Amino acid sequence: MWFRFLKAVKRREHRVAPMTWVAATAAVIYALAPIDVIPELVLGPLGFTDDIGVWGILAVLVVREHRRWQASLRT
């Protein structure tokens, strides 16, 4: 079902909310940026909590978009 969702987004059959695009872009930039709010070098594994939080927010938004897409298929 997820592959169909991604194909629908790629084919522009489903319009993703702008906030989801912003969050996705911010998550990728934050993951690749050398600056970190909680550095892993100083705090070890605890330093990954901010990274997990950013990716968690993105996951919630993507699941919301998937549910919106499923709802649009039912109508």
Secondary structure, DSSP 8 states (H G I E B T S, - for coil): -HHHHHHHHHTTSS---HHHHHHHHHHHHHHH-S--SS-HHHHGGGGGHHHHHHHHHHHHHHHHHHHHHHHHHH-
